Amino acid sequence: MKIAELKTYVVGNPPPHHGGRNWVFLKITTDDGIAGFGEAYAVPFDPNTVARLIEDMGERYVIGADPFKTERLWRILYGSGFGQHPDLTKMGVISAFEMACWDIVGKALNQPIYNLLGGQYHEKLRSYTYLYPAPGESAQSNLSVHCDPERAAQRAAEYVKQGFTAVKFDPILDLMSPFDPRELSLEALANAEAVVRSVREAVGNRCDLLIGTHGQMTTHSAIRLAKRLEKYDPLWFEEPVPPENVDEMARVARFTSIPIATGERLSTVYEFTELLEKQAAAILQMALGRVGGIMEAKTIAGMAEAHYAQIAPHLFCGPIEGAANIQIDTCSPNFLIQESIETWGGFHAEILKEPIRWEDGYIIPPTKPGLGVELNEEVAARHPYIPIEAGAWMWDTPPDLQSKRA
């Protein structure tokens, strides 16, 4: 069996853009007609450029390769260009190819991928969602959902009614910019505490609170905020400082009882090894469309298990990466919780031939071979890439928010 063809899909995710504005999917097909799908996450270039990067690497190294030899192919791609370094651009491309190969392997053997990596450990997977604006509200209201105590509490309570037992929110989201980290004002600290207090009062003990910050703070600010929030017993404090300085993240971890979660901006076992060795995080949030793919994530999960750390894979992209996450979650004993884009409905369901199954706060692992899902290529073709205006941000908010509370 050899890989004979490849095709990329650069898809525009319609409003409200939950999971990102654009998704980059890969399809590879073998000489005997088995197709596998992959997804590259958040490669920091125009999506059409990302597709061309995938095509270039595929044409030079992947066409003609045996999809069963995933470790060998991974090493060839990782070392290409005398690289051999966890560069996020290359790792996004490699991740797409690696998960597509595993999809082929599972289909060829008529087994879900998790059965090839130790077998099913979890019958169902606990999931959480970010707080998003209610249907019909503008994307701009996303900031108030996270940073306004009353709005955050209202949306959290609504998600609990849907069946969620955990919700994530960033009470300093309005301070997010490319210039982090920064010192938070007393006003910002007080407002963040008010948001968390309000959400806890709204959901009681029915729901875990996941503090989903984005590396906005200096070490001192993160510690000050953590001390304010400990009384509300969050399940985790996510990426309190930027991921580039593991020593400073470890310092935050030493000064708070709240478990530190991080990993969405890291790739390969090498970066996660440092995180574990320095006890900088207790919950690892690798993104399978960036970390290096399925086997890299499984290796990281095993390393984490030896350190009594848990995994909670990150998801803010399309459902192909989501499906890969689910395969790893299902066979990993130290799986904690999986990020969902709400209940996997909307465009996340439309772009698959069959949607990911979610019931009463849990994902039900698929039993079909490979990733267990199939990209609906006709839908993908009908939703081409939507160019982003210069300076646009994740939710139509300019990168420099010019907050008065910073």
C-alpha positions, 0 to 999 in steps of 0.5 A: 500500500502506497499513498498515491494522491493528496488534496487540501480543503481550505474551508471558511467556517460560517458565523459565528465562527466557533472553532475559528474562521478557517479550517485546513483539511487534508485528504490522502488516498492510497493506491488501493483507494483508501482515503484518510483525513487530517487537519492542521491547526492554527498555522500562522499564515494565510490558509491558502499558504498553509494548504500550499505548504502541505502540498509541497511537503506531501509532493516531496516526501509523502506521495509513494510512502507507506501509510503504515510506517507512520513513525518513519514518515514522521521522522522524515518530515520532522528532519526535512530541511535539516530542521528537527525542531518543534517549529509550529508551522512544520508541526501543523503540516506534519500533524495533518499527514500523521492523523490522515495516515492513522485514519487509513491504517484504521480503515485498512484494519477495520478498527477505530484507532483507539483499538490500535493504541491499547484499546478502549479505556473510557466508555464515554468522555466528559466534555466542556465548552467555552462560554459563547454568546447566545444564538443571535447575539453578535460576536462582539458580545463574546467579551461581555460573556467572559468579562461581565459577571452577570452575563457570564453567570447567565450563560454558564447556567444555561450550559449546565441546563444543557448537560455540561458539568464544566465550562471554561471562560477567560475573565481577563479576555478583554486584556488579550493582545500580542504584547503580553504579558502585562501586570494587571491593575487592581480593577482588572483583578477585582473584576476577574474575581467578580466574574468567577464568584458570580459563575460559581454562585450560579452553578454551585457544585454542579459544574467545574469552573475552568479558568481559561486565560491566554498568557496575558499576565506576568508571573506576579499578576498570575499569582495574585489572581490565583490567590483571589480565585482559589476560594472558588475551587476552579478545576484549573488555571490555564496558561497563566503566563505565555508558554515560552518560559516554562520556569515562570509557569512552574513558579506560578504552579508552586504558589497556587493550589489550583492545577495549572493547565497548558499545552495548546501552543506547544508541540512534540514530546520534547517541549512537553518533557520540560513542562513535566520535569519542571512541574509547570503543569498538572493538566496537558492540553495538547492540540493534535493538529499541532503537537505532531499528531496521534502517536505524539499525543499518545506518547505525551499522555504516557509521559504525563501518566508517569508524572500523575498528570492528566490530559485534556486535549485542546480544541479550537478548530474543525471536527477532524482534529476533534475526532483525533482528540477523541481517539486519544482520549478513549484509550488514555487512562489519564484522560480528564476532560475534552474541550468541545465546541458546545455540543458539536452541532452547527457547522461542525456537524454539517461538514461531517457525513455523520456528526460526533455524538454528544449526550448529556455532557459526554462524547460517545466514542465512535466505533467506526474504523479510523478516525470514525468520521468522514469529511463531507467534501461537497460541503467543504467545497461549498464553503471556501476560505473567507479572507480576514480583514487586516488586524482582525482577531479571533472574535472580530476584535482588534488585537490591541483591545486598548482596555482601560483596565490593563 
